[in-house]
Amino acid sequence: FAACTIVVDDDDDAQAVDYRFDAVNTHFTAMTGLVGPVGRTALELVPGLERVWVETYARVGLGRETLQFEQGSEVMGRWFDVSATPLPEYGRFAIVFTDQTARRRAQEAVRRRDDDIRQIADELPVMVWLTDAKGVFAFVNQTFSEYFGATRTTVTHPDWRLPTHPDDGDAHLADFFRAVEAGDDFATCVRVRRADGEWRSVETWGRPRFDAAGDYLGHVGGAVDVTERVEAEGQREALLQRERDARLK
């Protein structure tokens, strides 16, 4: 953790205009990139620093609030997780913080990747879906929405579930949430009710998604209607069974 004490500089109307660093620990420069900060103000060290930093720290130094927050600075190119606590002297407070830049950049990379998936997915004739780490649909493509006759807003609601056949639903959910719990691959064939009310066989599969730190984010997957194939396989198996029975007579 980096730590420092800060004093808010205010004007004649007791409005914060800047803040200066009173003392810093050994990790401060490594986490902020600011060299020789003691006795200097934030705007002196970082010209163009966003006003939100001054306003937030004024709440601590002048307003005597204790705050925990995460905030980024575009001009510094960094994100910080900050705990700020007022000290007895008016206008003075202490902060302890960590640099969250790498994590935020990793999250942004995942967000851009997911945006690319969404854009490509809408052009595909197969059903495509994304879930979050709890197994709730976070995105479905247009083909998915049209197949089930449901809007994306409806599908991504936490209470929405696939309209599975009563004989298949429990097993399907159990298999899926085992994959969510384990962060593992998922594949199954399940009967579902299509938008026109007809029961159809759908083959669906998914793979887990992870961020740069290895944390599980959810699953990405697809689904296709395989009703004709399942029926053909059933008819073939029935024919083979009749032939086996005939040979036994």
Secondary structure, DSSP 4 states (H G I P E B T S, - for coil): -EEEEEEEEE-TTS-EEEEEEEEE-TTHHHHH---S-BT-BHHHHSTT--HHHHHHHHHHHTT---EEEEEEETTTTEEEEEEEEE-SSTTEEEEEEEE-HHHHHHHHHHHHHHHHHHHHHTT-SSEEEEE-TTS-EEEE-HHHHHHHT--HHHHTSTT----B-TTTHHHHHHHHHHHHHHT--EEEEEEEE-TTS-EEEEEEEEEEEE-TT--EEEEEEEEEE-HHHHHHHHHHHHHHHHHHHHHH-
